[in-house]
């Protein structure tokens, strides 16, 4: 049957009953379900046999699901624009379907103040308090709302079921009617799946012209609660984590979350507080969670016709374990984290910040509940780029993503993504060094950029703004110094930020080699790209074209360790099996090398083979992204180094056996360090690090004493407290 006619008949039969309720016309769609994962369907709300709206349902599309008006007589209030400076009819209905709670007013207040921008009286929108937008165009164009677009508006993600309302407007000449439509979206976790389902639950509109309507208003009967989805299973929540409880409700206008002792059946109203938000909405957030938040949670949903209470959802929050003190312990800690915060990742760089927190940077994160028997995912798995996690004992919890909406799209270039590579601190702010890559394979390197964060008291990060690096947006090209990728690693030291980058050169045999280059910028000028200087082999030069390589090897991560600059890398990239360390007493070198370890897999043309416990197949894995972790104290006194693993052919293999898609940790001893007989002191963020080759440490507040013993072992990290401190060693 033609979808348009089928829908029209359903609505026509509902008009008479809806009209009897007064001005609100409730159109019962009887849970009209679309099971086609790639297509469009027309929707007739008024029974006029005119399709006011079209529903775009593309499972692989980031805007899924998307509803749009016809651009002449119908509009979707919850939508964005491709270009708000040129709002013509061809672009006015672009946008995804957002998740909007019940009880939000759809009415004249949402009309734009700039009526000259668009015909029919419906122009750009103002932001509502309860939010029609998941994201918002950049507000750089006054009342029009900005001249940028939001690619991920309405991206409901993969895995699980969510529901929400969308505001609608129907225009007939000078008459405007406001309405809403209620949808749910279900996806089994993979794209192009015929079992995906988009359900148009119900809808209503206000028959009185120019009169607003609350989303959900007019729905007969008490709300129906279809269940609560948790962002993290109860068995794997940890103190400090962020937990989201989302209620799937039909017909709800008002909400109240409650909590009670597990199994008691007695519940008390929750209110928004330091770690609760959304207590009166369909979505409750617990962040940061503590062990005291272990409880049964219910939500009471109500409308004009009654209320309903959900079945309890149990949340258990576990206390932190002690941080590992061995390489094997770190292996087990990462293998043991099997939840929606972390269950595998492509990169595992760590950074000790001045607030005492250790942050971990993960690209292409795999997040989903893992089966502890075979390491497969026993529930939906999602992927998130640019996740920043904060260490809390033997596990990691979410602190930030890039950008703020959790996606990884470059604001001004939808064909580029970000990968966060390193962190450093200057001027009291935390800077994330990011690499731009292509959106398809995330391989083509296309320039670096800084993401700037403010560190909150609880360790979470507030994104502030972007700062371009030299060559932001330039694609890596062999033998072209202007395309050096300044995004390998960065260290703030002695008033400067040293940025390590990679560039390609072609030798006489036409082989492409990748070298490491060095730039620096004064702390005070970190946001001014024009003031970068580059090491030219002899001095610091203001012309990037004169940059000379400091090493013919690739530096993945650089850290200060016992007074030395230490880098790690793989000389042959993914084709090699050995990880090397490179050490020097200054950032520009010269660097000496040391072979640290060989991958513990069978070498087959440079690729390791490992048995996949989930599939039973012998699969090929690359070793990737070596990293240094000098901030971790090991019982052996050794240096902690890690190497990541990634399937050589298909990302799906990585998540089918997530135990393989995790780093391996090694305890190493660097033999080529140059150690002074005196104290070595350097800055790490806002902390001071002191190292010494032998003897015991003493300290005093005056150069003449009195000296007291400091039991610390080398290296010792000191947080300045405002008083001067002198250190010395005694043999």
Beta strands, then each sheet from edge to edge (+ up, - down):
strand 1: 24-34
strand 2: 38-43
strand 3: 53-58
strand 4: 66-69
strand 5: 74-76
strand 6: 105-106
strand 7: 160-172
strand 8: 175-187
strand 9: 197-206
strand 10: 213-214
strand 11: 224-230
strand 12: 237-238
strand 13: 243-250
strand 14: 254-260
strand 15: 268-269
strand 16: 276-277
strand 17: 283-286
strand 18: 295-303
strand 19: 306-309
strand 20: 313-315
strand 21: 317-318
strand 22: 349-352
strand 23: 358-362
strand 24: 365-367
strand 25: 382-384
strand 26: 387-392
strand 27: 395-400
strand 28: 409-410
strand 29: 413-426
strand 30: 429-438
strand 31: 445-455
strand 32: 461-468
strand 33: 485-493
strand 34: 496-506
strand 35: 512-522
strand 36: 533-535
strand 37: 540-541
strand 38: 557-561
strand 39: 564-569
strand 40: 578-584
strand 41: 592-598
strand 42: 602-604
strand 43: 607-611
strand 44: 618-628
strand 45: 639-647
strand 46: 664-668
strand 47: 680-684
strand 48: 687-691
strand 49: 696-700
strand 50: 708-710
strand 51: 716-719
strand 52: 726-730
sheet 1: 1+ 9- 8+ 7- 5+
sheet 2: 2+ 3- 4+
sheet 3: 6+ 10-
sheet 4: 11+ 13- 17+ 16-
sheet 5: 12+ 21+
sheet 6: 15+ 14- 18+ 19-
sheet 7: 15+ 14- 18+ 20-
sheet 8: 22+ 23- 26+ 27-
sheet 9: 24+ 25-
sheet 10: 28+ 29- 30+ 31- 32+
sheet 11: 33+ 34- 35+ 36- 37+
sheet 12: 38+ 39- 40+ 41-
sheet 13: 42+ 43- 44+ 45- 46+
sheet 14: 47+ 48- 51+
sheet 15: 50+ 49- 52+
end
